[in-house]
């Protein structure tokens, strides 16, 4: 008797794979590919500049008191982290869509059953990974330089010939002025702000016709976002901008509604200054940033969904 | 098979998508405004709200520095101005230095170090420099200018305390200026006492408050009570100055032997 032959439709190859509307695996694949592409562009070279800045600033501030040294080292390092991550977020994201169009990678991806929302999410996640790696490396460099300076100053205090009480007091002041656990919260806020700028840039790039336009609008968004609160206070206190006036309705309100208010993220400066910032305030600021990211991503999707490519 | 939409239909669908995207951003803008206002109020309540930049700051910094400050890099601009101010110090240009200190403390009002150092430079270094100014022959004028710098130094510290009411460092510096420059021991004692109540205060603040009170005529009994309370806390508080002050006050107050720490011979 001949052996029973299995129906061809039952073999794994022929089994129909159900296509899922949203697949984290596909998004992850897009994200890691985006990260690889960005790394190949040698974007991490800016870390060399950061390292030089760290070493240079730590040597420049040697003549100050140790409180001054550490204050300025923190200002310079976190300020540079903020500048570099913001620049990286805007420049890396602005080029994503135009480059994929130019390389024709976009057609290859979208010809497959990859929804455009997944494509945008994957691209953005790739930039987030790049920003995460950058901020972690910069944070590690900062920690090393800080530890090195503390080590040097502690050595000077110990060999200064002061009485033991004074040495202990100086050492406790040294550690208090150098190590502040709240600096981690500062790093988190810097990262959130950079992620927000990346999503804003992606949103702009979904309808922009060139990278230059995208970069210009995003950089303008940074300045507008920083200026919004100050401008509102100034105009309202001086009476230049009456509520519901033509200027208010036609100009100020649309700008306020479209651009993010970045002053909320200036909390970093207070953290560097050593001011006590309540954890819930940090959490709310990060929550606000995450909401901005999601809204700009969805808005970008609506812009990109039916765009002719 | 569904037919492809006609070009005007495609255009309408495309326009609808754009409209949805823009409405989403505008709608979120409307929804977030009350939250952001609330957050700003909470920042004020939590004393971490930076002072808004105004035109007076613009007049005192370069255009680039002002733009950097607007761009959210106030601390960096403040550091840069601080370094410039220290160069002015080396050139003995205290007027310029004072202007820069004013700008730095306006830019970063919650940074205690800048208030502390600005107050110290004015009350200690600038005041000494004007007293030794060879270009000014009149001693009376020198003294007047010296006092002006004492007051300026104290002003910095008092403004710093208004912005950072929990700073033991600033209260301590206020105490030092009151003690050493104005010789107002009552005010110095009050400042040290305030410092001792702040978080992370040094243990010597309470002793300093009592030492200063001991120098105030008419407050000897209160000072003795405070010093006695510190003495009773144990050997770690029984420092030479405390013991000397305690003995002097016991003599001055003519306390009966059973109340004294140091029995009369």
HADDOCK unambig.tbl for C-alpha pairs under 7 A between the chains (distance, minus, plus):
assign (segid A and resid 72 and name CA) (segid B and resid 79 and name CA) 6.44 0.50 0.50
assign (segid A and resid 75 and name CA) (segid B and resid 75 and name CA) 5.91 0.50 0.50
assign (segid A and resid 75 and name CA) (segid B and resid 76 and name CA) 6.00 0.50 0.50
assign (segid A and resid 76 and name CA) (segid B and resid 76 and name CA) 6.28 0.50 0.50
assign (segid A and resid 79 and name CA) (segid B and resid 73 and name CA) 6.53 0.50 0.50
assign (segid A and resid 79 and name CA) (segid B and resid 76 and name CA) 6.68 0.50 0.50
assign (segid A and resid 223 and name CA) (segid B and resid 71 and name CA) 5.67 0.50 0.50
assign (segid A and resid 226 and name CA) (segid B and resid 70 and name CA) 6.14 0.50 0.50
assign (segid A and resid 226 and name CA) (segid B and resid 71 and name CA) 5.81 0.50 0.50
assign (segid A and resid 226 and name CA) (segid B and resid 72 and name CA) 6.41 0.50 0.50
assign (segid A and resid 227 and name CA) (segid B and resid 70 and name CA) 6.38 0.50 0.50
assign (segid A and resid 230 and name CA) (segid B and resid 52 and name CA) 5.83 0.50 0.50
assign (segid A and resid 230 and name CA) (segid B and resid 53 and name CA) 6.83 0.50 0.50
assign (segid A and resid 257 and name CA) (segid B and resid 26 and name CA) 5.38 0.50 0.50
assign (segid A and resid 257 and name CA) (segid B and resid 29 and name CA) 4.09 0.50 0.50
assign (segid A and resid 257 and name CA) (segid B and resid 30 and name CA) 6.34 0.50 0.50
assign (segid A and resid 258 and name CA) (segid B and resid 25 and name CA) 6.12 0.50 0.50
assign (segid A and resid 258 and name CA) (segid B and resid 26 and name CA) 5.98 0.50 0.50
assign (segid A and resid 258 and name CA) (segid B and resid 29 and name CA) 6.30 0.50 0.50
assign (segid A and resid 266 and name CA) (segid B and resid 72 and name CA) 6.41 0.50 0.50
assign (segid A and resid 269 and name CA) (segid B and resid 75 and name CA) 6.49 0.50 0.50
assign (segid A and resid 270 and name CA) (segid B and resid 48 and name CA) 6.28 0.50 0.50
assign (segid A and resid 270 and name CA) (segid B and resid 110 and name CA) 6.62 0.50 0.50
assign (segid A and resid 273 and name CA) (segid B and resid 110 and name CA) 6.23 0.50 0.50
assign (segid A and resid 273 and name CA) (segid B and resid 111 and name CA) 4.64 0.50 0.50
assign (segid A and resid 274 and name CA) (segid B and resid 111 and name CA) 6.86 0.50 0.50
assign (segid A and resid 275 and name CA) (segid B and resid 110 and name CA) 6.29 0.50 0.50
assign (segid A and resid 277 and name CA) (segid B and resid 48 and name CA) 6.97 0.50 0.50
assign (segid A and resid 295 and name CA) (segid B and resid 25 and name CA) 6.81 0.50 0.50
assign (segid A and resid 299 and name CA) (segid B and resid 21 and name CA) 4.23 0.50 0.50
assign (segid A and resid 299 and name CA) (segid B and resid 22 and name CA) 6.88 0.50 0.50
assign (segid A and resid 299 and name CA) (segid B and resid 24 and name CA) 6.12 0.50 0.50
assign (segid A and resid 299 and name CA) (segid B and resid 25 and name CA) 6.57 0.50 0.50
assign (segid A and resid 300 and name CA) (segid B and resid 21 and name CA) 6.69 0.50 0.50
assign (segid A and resid 302 and name CA) (segid B and resid 17 and name CA) 5.19 0.50 0.50
assign (segid A and resid 302 and name CA) (segid B and resid 18 and name CA) 6.36 0.50 0.50
assign (segid A and resid 302 and name CA) (segid B and resid 20 and name CA) 6.58 0.50 0.50
assign (segid A and resid 302 and name CA) (segid B and resid 21 and name CA) 5.12 0.50 0.50
assign (segid A and resid 303 and name CA) (segid B and resid 17 and name CA) 5.90 0.50 0.50
assign (segid A and resid 303 and name CA) (segid B and resid 18 and name CA) 5.10 0.50 0.50
assign (segid A and resid 303 and name CA) (segid B and resid 21 and name CA) 5.82 0.50 0.50
assign (segid A and resid 306 and name CA) (segid B and resid 14 and name CA) 5.63 0.50 0.50
assign (segid A and resid 307 and name CA) (segid B and resid 14 and name CA) 6.94 0.50 0.50
